[in-house]
Amino acid sequence: MLTGYHIAVLGGDARQIEIIRKLNEWDATVYLAGFDQLNYSFTETVHFEMDEEIVQNLDAVLLPVSGTDDQGYIDGVFAKEKILIDADWLKRTPEHCRVFTGISNDYLNGICKEAGRELIPLMDRDDIAIYNSVPTVEGALMMVIQHTDFTIHASNIIILGLGRVGMTAARTFSAMGATIFVGVRKSADYARISEMGLSPFYLTELADHTGTCDVLINTIPVRVVTAEVIQQMPSHAFILDLASKPGGTDFRYAEKRGIKALLAPGLPGIVAPKSAGRILASVVLQLLLESKRKDDEQ
């Protein structure tokens, strides 16, 4: 149980709702900021302002999956206005306070280092990334169906990257009857794709494989879908970029060629926020319990 543990949840989207529910179930004392436009209330929680003295009691701070922008602002969907978190605010928390975020950036890394607080980027964890690959690929499947006028079955689909999302996407679209080609960098990934009964190729050969491509799904967060690659694609092709912003696609050139290309990061929070929230909640609870155990032992 998290009895006696004080946790602040700052901003966020529907995924945070599941985390708040779980924290309440485990008897934590939960403080909310940036949830003033929530349609329903959690009677067990306390709404607070960032300048309140509550900050001195916090054992953990939970930021949204998106973390902060480069100036430290949190833009939650339930907030009337953005919340600012900075090093001075973090310094007011106890020394053992830990900061959880979905993804980090230079700003967050900097203020946590300055304040001497541990920062835990949840999306860097393999367990969350693997769990999240399921709603991500379900969302990708939905978007491919919505934005094409042909069946997935018997279509040629290129998937770039064999990470957690790439692996799940390859299996899912293959099960739908598509012919799958997977672009990779490593020889070990090339071998794995062959073992799966799919068609591997090296990313350096990508432009040679797009001439008959119906759908291209990118999971690599660097520019790999270049103008040269897009130039070879048929006009009916659809590009779905699942990488984090700004993606790995030359969207300007795709538009110039008349090829539909969409950037769709964060699909779990869009297509299945309840499931995505439960995934985050289970891992956050595990980490909080481990942290509480260590704190109690000291």
Summary of the structure (lengths in Angstrom):
residues: 298
radius of gyration: 21.6
end to end distance: 17.9
largest distance: 63.5
contacts: 991
relative contact order: 0.13
helix: 42%
strand: 19%
